Amino acid sequence: MTHFRLLTQNPHEEAAPDDQLAIDVLTGLSAMPKHLSAKYFYDDTGSEIFQKITQHKDYYLTAKEVEIITNIKKQLADVIDEQEIDIIELGVGDGHKSQLIIDGFLQSGCKVNFYPIDISEKAMLMLQENIVPNDNLTIRGVIAEYFDGLKLVRGQSTNKQLVLFLGSNIGNFNREQSLGFLRKLWASLKADDYIFIGYDLKKDVQRLTAAYNDEDGLTAQFNLNLLSRINKELGANFKLEKFQHFGVYNPVLGAMESYVLSTEKQEVYISALQRAFQFEAYEAIHLEYSYKFSTKDINQLSQQTGFKVVKHFTDSNAYFVDSLWQVAKEDR
Ligand SMILES: C[S@@+](CC[C@H](N)C(=O)[O-])C[C@H]1O[C@@H](n2cnc3c(N)ncnc32)[C@H](O)[C@@H]1O
């Protein structure tokens, strides 16, 4: 028996990914203000740059979440207390945090079936270097969008489920989208299944701003790489030196916002769309929100989406929270 397998989607169910990129770029660059979706950051180069960002001293989010998970992994397995568990991770990345959580369960004598889901093929390759399956650990990877992946996994999973959504990925949704996402997740889970979500907390603005404007320019490279991706995949002629990364905290929204700004008036042609797009000097393309939370925000989210909070776990600086919730449903 092989312990690592890729579960694949029916290719006829979805628009080809390149078509979807073209449609989304057309929609985003035709809008006022212009925008592009953050889900396209993670081509091979984007995934590699993101991995470097997570190791940078200014980007505290990864170090703090790893600190939390390292300290509580045994406790997590004890609280959940199962003989065999299905761990499903949405947007798994390189899997180094998953590895820690899985270790906690294996050390407690619990068998683990791990279902990592990520839109990026590169992420799934990096994960295979970090997590090695064995007799007590099977891995069924899915390269897909979150809920397409969940649908595939649902057909396979029979044990109690623990869904991981780490790295403050939830912060990329606005408040309405977070509610929608969590309700959809609730609907796809059974009574008493668990979810474990990483939230970046509201904090000093200098700290926040530094994390999204690291002194080595990795975040700038990461954001500008999205324009390179459009050049490569859609035949565009974005000149990267004529665009500038800008990351800023919006205290009213409680969110970091990332933009690229056109540093001069210019035109960009995208051959796959057979269209040119005009940019005014210092016109912005909005790329990403990274919403920040208070403990009250997190409790409210759980109440509004059908979950009960089991426990919040935080780090030594109280910068980050991983929160364990359980599905509240009555089987009558
Ligand atoms: C910010 S990284 C976090 C990675 C990892 N969870 C961590 O905590 O280090 C986001 C990951 O989610 C994936 N991702 C983003 N949007 C996605 C979507 N709509 N469906 C599936 N995966 C997605 C990306 O490819 C990337 O690997």
Ligand as a Chemical Component Dictionary entry (heavy atoms), coordinates in Angstrom:
data_LIG
# 
_chem_comp.id                   LIG 
_chem_comp.type                 NON-POLYMER 
_chem_comp.pdbx_formal_charge   0 
_chem_comp.three_letter_code    LIG 
# 
loop_
_chem_comp_atom.comp_id 
_chem_comp_atom.atom_id 
_chem_comp_atom.alt_atom_id 
_chem_comp_atom.type_symbol 
_chem_comp_atom.charge 
_chem_comp_atom.model_Cartn_x 
_chem_comp_atom.model_Cartn_y 
_chem_comp_atom.model_Cartn_z 
_chem_comp_atom.pdbx_ordinal 
LIG C1  C1  C 0  -0.456 32.302 3.355  1  
LIG S1  S1  S 1  -0.064 30.710 2.685  2  
LIG C2  C2  C 0  -0.210 29.758 4.167  3  
LIG C3  C3  C 0  0.432  28.414 4.078  4  
LIG C4  C4  C 0  0.361  27.588 5.372  5  
LIG N1  N1  N 0  -1.015 27.288 5.738  6  
LIG C5  C5  C 0  1.057  28.299 6.501  7  
LIG O1  O1  O 0  0.382  28.583 7.493  8  
LIG O2  O2  O -1 2.264  28.552 6.412  9  
LIG C6  C6  C 0  -1.530 30.359 1.799  10 
LIG C7  C7  C 0  -1.611 28.990 1.115  11 
LIG O3  O3  O 0  -2.975 28.802 0.724  12 
LIG C8  C8  C 0  -3.041 28.418 -0.644 13 
LIG N2  N2  N 0  -4.291 28.991 -1.186 14 
LIG C9  C9  C 0  -4.593 30.308 -1.341 15 
LIG N3  N3  N 0  -5.847 30.452 -1.826 16 
LIG C10 C10 C 0  -6.338 29.190 -1.987 17 
LIG C11 C11 C 0  -7.596 28.668 -2.434 18 
LIG N4  N4  N 0  -8.576 29.480 -2.812 19 
LIG N5  N5  N 0  -7.767 27.320 -2.442 20 
LIG C12 C12 C 0  -6.754 26.482 -2.043 21 
LIG N6  N6  N 0  -5.540 26.925 -1.616 22 
LIG C13 C13 C 0  -5.333 28.258 -1.570 23 
LIG C14 C14 C 0  -1.788 28.979 -1.279 24 
LIG O4  O4  O 0  -1.391 28.272 -2.436 25 
LIG C15 C15 C 0  -0.772 28.891 -0.143 26 
LIG O5  O5  O 0  -0.061 27.682 -0.166 27 
# 
loop_
_chem_comp_bond.comp_id 
_chem_comp_bond.atom_id_1 
_chem_comp_bond.atom_id_2 
_chem_comp_bond.value_order 
_chem_comp_bond.pdbx_ordinal 
LIG C1  S1  SING 1  
LIG S1  C2  SING 2  
LIG S1  C6  SING 3  
LIG C2  C3  SING 4  
LIG C3  C4  SING 5  
LIG C4  N1  SING 6  
LIG C4  C5  SING 7  
LIG C5  O1  DOUB 8  
LIG C5  O2  SING 9  
LIG C6  C7  SING 10 
LIG C7  O3  SING 11 
LIG C7  C15 SING 12 
LIG O3  C8  SING 13 
LIG C8  N2  SING 14 
LIG C8  C14 SING 15 
LIG N2  C9  SING 16 
LIG N2  C13 SING 17 
LIG C9  N3  DOUB 18 
LIG N3  C10 SING 19 
LIG C10 C11 SING 20 
LIG C10 C13 DOUB 21 
LIG C11 N4  SING 22 
LIG C11 N5  DOUB 23 
LIG N5  C12 SING 24 
LIG C12 N6  DOUB 25 
LIG N6  C13 SING 26 
LIG C14 O4  SING 27 
LIG C14 C15 SING 28 
LIG C15 O5  SING 29 
# 
